[in-house]
Amino acid sequence: MSRATPNRSVKPAKHAKPAKSPVNHGRSARFPMYRMLQIHELLREGKFPNCQALSGDFEVSYKTVQRDIDYMRDQLQLPIEYDSVRRGFLYTKEVKNLPSVALQEGEVVALLVALLVAQRAAEQYRGTPFEKSLRNAFTRLIEGLPSRSEISLKDLSEAVSFRPPGPPSTDLESFQTLSTALLDSQEIEFKYRKPGDGAGAARRVQPYHLGCIGGIWYLIGFDLARNAIRTFALARISTPKNLNRRFTRPKNFSLDDMLSDSFSAFETHSTQQVRILLDPLAAALTSERKWHPTQKMTFRKDGSAELSLKVGLAPDLEAWIMAWGPRAKVLSPTSLKNRIAAAMKKAAMQYK
């Protein structure tokens, strides 16, 4: 085993067999601190990473990875050596955590904001079966951070907040069963309860995708009995069972394509031009967010606005319109206008 000298970079042989490296992390891997954390984990696990493999995985140059390793060895005083037999780097003694690293401000903020959002997102599951698993995952994320940085997670937490909607009533065991079946392309069976249906009905599904849409988890898959793709709210799924029967997921399946005409999570097979008149307050608030790719707003002198969408008519769109109460009025199509009017009238009758 040959030792790398402090003042000279060690280059693995060009014909070296690439060591097993982390999965490609795209732009995140272009932050030096992120790369060093990944290199540290590989060294700690005895994976013998080398510059050739890491440069391809991180999508950076060979010399960039070389500089990272030189910095870790020379500036952070980490016990890194190159093993000419294994053709990769290793720690010559145990290293638990990286020492303090001077990060650029942008890197610190990017890293800490990502961790903060993850922490805040996990908070909505406090008191649920998800809490323990999410807390353990978050702990693993922060264990690799340097002990000091110019901006602390505590400071950032006081400046930035994340308030998600209430947690869905999905149990962790069901979620794990569904996600495992999805990743392994295995058919599943479960009982699904539609709103107002207490008993529920048996479904046999080929799972295609798990998605969190509007704060609610959905399973999208091929319903074998109905011979069609269906969307299931996880909160309404019970007693899921992996049937251990493999299937082939269609290569042309795309959730984006499937929901391209949808307002939220409901799949629709046709679109209509929807026009809604919003009063000044509703217009101002609606304009602050992109609710749908086809959204167009035409403001009037009094501050009100006409919202135009080319979208499928579904319950999620109706619920959004009704949430504005008297501040929104459907102008077209007539079928949607009549449904909203009837629903609003029925709601008003409850207060008489």
N, C-alpha and C positions, 0 to 999 in steps of 0.2 A: 504494500500500500504506500503510495507516494503522497507526501504532504504538500499542500499548497502554501507557497511562501506568501507573507503578508503583503508584499509590494508588487506581486505579479498575479495576473489573472490565470486561472487554470482552465485550459480548453480540453474538453473530452475529445477523443479521437473522432474524426468525421464519420467513421464507419460504426460508431457506437450504436448499440441497439437501444432505442428509446425506452426509458423507464416508463412505468405506468404513471400517468399524470392525471390531475383533476380534470373534470369535464370542462369543456370550453365555456367561459363565463362572459364572452363578448366584451362590451366596453368596460365593464367593471374591472376586468383583468388588466386594463391599461393604467390603473392607479398603482404606483410602486408599492404602497403599503399593502394593497390587496394581494399583489403578487408575492410579497414577502411572507404574508400570512399563509398563503397556500404552499409556498416552498418550505416554510417552517413545519407545517403539518406533515408534508411528505418526508422530510428529514426525521421528524420525531417518530414517524411510523416505520422508518427503516426501508423506504421505497427506492432509495438510490436514484433520485431524479438527476437528469443531466440537462445541459443548456439546449441541446438539440430538441429534445422532447418538449421542454417547457416553452420554448419560443413558438413552436407550432400551436401548443395548447392555448397560450395567452395571446396569440396573434400579435406578437412583437418580435423584434429582431433578436438574433442570437446574442449580439453584443449587449442588448438591453438586459437580458436575463443574466448575462455574465456580470454586468455592473451591479445588479441586485445582489447576487451572491457575494461579490467582492465587498459590497457595503455591509452585508450581514456579518461577514467574517472580520473585516478590517475595522469598521466603525462601531459595530455593535458587539464586537469581541465574542462572537459565537464560535464554538469549537467545530468548524466545518472543515472537512478534508475531502480530497478526491480519491476514490478507490479505483485504481487502474484495472483491477480484476473485474469488479462489478460494473465498471464504467459509469459511475455515478457518484454523487456527493453523499456524505453521511455526517451525523453528529458523532464525535468521538466520546462524548459523555452526555448524560441526560440533560435536556433543556425543556422545561415545562412551558414557559411563556417567553415571548419576545420582550426584550428590554424596551425602555422608552425610546420612541422614534420621533424625530422632529418632522412633522408633517406639514405640507403646505396647507394654507387655510382652506382652500377649496376641497382638498382631499378629506380633511377633518370633518368639514360640514357635510359632505356627501356621505361619508361613512356613518357619522352619527345620526344624520337625518334618517337614513335607511333603517338603522337599529331602532330609532325612536318610533318610527311608523310601525315597525314590527311589534314593538312593545305595546304601543297604544292600541293596535288592532287586536292584540291578544287580550287586552283588558275587558273587551266585551264578553269574553267567555269565562270571566271570574264566577266561581260558584257552580260551574257546569263540569261535566266529565272531561271537557277539553282542557281545563285549566292546568292540570299537572303536566301533560305532555307539552303544551305550549310554553310553559315556564321552563321546563328542562331544555327545550330547543333554544329558547332565547338565551339561557345561561351558557350554552355551548357557543353561541355566536359571540358573546362578549368576552369569553375566556381568552380568546386569542388576541384581543386588543392590547396595545401598549398600556402600561400602568398609568402613564400621564399623557396629556395632550393639551393643546392650548385652549380647546373648547371641550368642556365636560358634558357627558350625557345629562347630568343633573341640570346644568345651566340651560342646555337646549330644551330640556323638558319643561322648564319654567317659562320658556319663550314660545314654545310650539305645543299645541294640543291637538288631539284627534278624538272626536266624539262620534263613534259609530252608532247605528241603530241598535235596538235591543237584540240580544243573541237569539238565534233560532233554536227551537227545542229539538235539536238533533243529537242523539247520543253518540258517543265516541266509538262504541263497538260497531254500530251500524255503518258509520262513516268509514271505518277501517275495512270492514267487509266489502263495501262497495268500491272503495278505491283500490283495494288489492285485486278484486275481480276485474276492474277496468284495466289496470296496468298489465295483468296477465292475460287479457282477452278471454275471460271466462264468462259464460252465461250465468245470470243470477235470477233468483226467484224471491219475491217479497209480496207482502200485502200492502196495497195502496188505498188510502182513504181520501176520497174527494171531500171537499167542504160540505158538511151536512150529512155525510155518510159515515155513521159510526162504526159499522162492521168492517168495511174495506173489502177489496176484491184481490184475488191472487193475480200476480203479473209475472211473466217470464220474459226477461229483457237481455239483450246484448248491449252492455254499457259502452257508449262512445266517448262521453265527456262528463266531467264534473265541473260546474261553474258557479261562482258566487256572483249573482246578478242583483244589483240593488240591495246588497246586504243579506240576500237569501241564497242558500245553496240549492242547486238543482242538479239532477242527474238527467242527462240526455242520452237516449238509447233507442234501439230498435225493439219495439214491442212485438213479440213473435205471434201472439194471438190476434193482434189487430193488423199485422203486416204493415206497420208504419212506424216512423220515428216519433217518439213521444217525449215530453218533458215532465219530469216528476220532481215535486218539491220534497227535499229530504225530510222535512219535518213531518210529512204525511206517510213516509215509508216505515214499515215495521217488519220485524223478523226476517231480515234479508238472509239469504242462504246462497253460498257459492256452489253452483252445480258442477264445477270442475269439468265443464264441457267447453272446449275451445271453439272460437269463431274467428273469422277474419274481418277486421274492421275495414270498411270501404275506404280506399285511398282518397276518394274525392269528397269525403265528408269534411265539412268546414262549418264550425259554429257561426263564424262571421257571415257566411253565405246564408246559413239557415235563418238567422235572425236579422238579416239585412233590412227587411221591411217591418220589423217589429219595433214597437215603442220601448219595450223592455224585454221580458222573458217569454212572452207568448208568441209562438210561431204562427204566422199568417201566410196564406197562399195568394193573397191579392192585396193591392194597395188602393187607397182612395185619397183624393186631395181633401184634406181636412183644414177648415178655416175656423179660427177661434178668436173672438174679440175679447181682449183683456183690458181691465180698467188700468189707470196709471200705475198703481202700486204693483199689481200682478204683472204688468208689462215690464216694469223696471226690474223686478226680481227674476222673471223668466229670461230676460236678455242677458243675465249674468252667467248663464249656463247653457251648454249645448246639449239639448235634450234628444235631438235626433239629427243625423247628417243632412236631412233635407230641410231643416228648420230655416224659415225666413220670417223676418218681422218687419212690418211696415208701421212706423209710428205716425200718430196724428198730432195735431197742434196741441190738444189738451193733455198729451202724455199717454193716452191709451194707445193700443197697438193691435194690429191684426196679425196673429200667428198663423203661418201656413206650414203644413206638414204633409208629405206624401207617405202615408204609413198605413199598415194594416189595422183594421178595427178590432180591438181586443179588450178584455176587461182591464188590463193595466192602463191603457190609455183613458178609458172611461173613469177609472178611479182617480187618475191624475187631474182630469178636468173637474170632477166633482169636489176634489180637495180645495179648489179655489172658491167654491160656493158661489155667491152672487158676483164675484169679481171676474168670472169667465162666462162667456156665452157662445155656444156653438152656432156658427153661421151655416156650415155645410159639412158633410152631406145631411140630408133631411133625416135619414134613418138614425144617424148618431144623435142628431139634435132631439129627436123624439124620445130616444132611450134615456138621454140625460134629463130631459124635462120630466119624464115619468118617474125616474128615480129620485129627483130632487123634490117632486111633489109628494111622493111617498114618505120621504124623510121628514118633510115639513109637517105632515099629518101626525107624526108621532109626538109633536109638541103642542098639539091642540087639546 
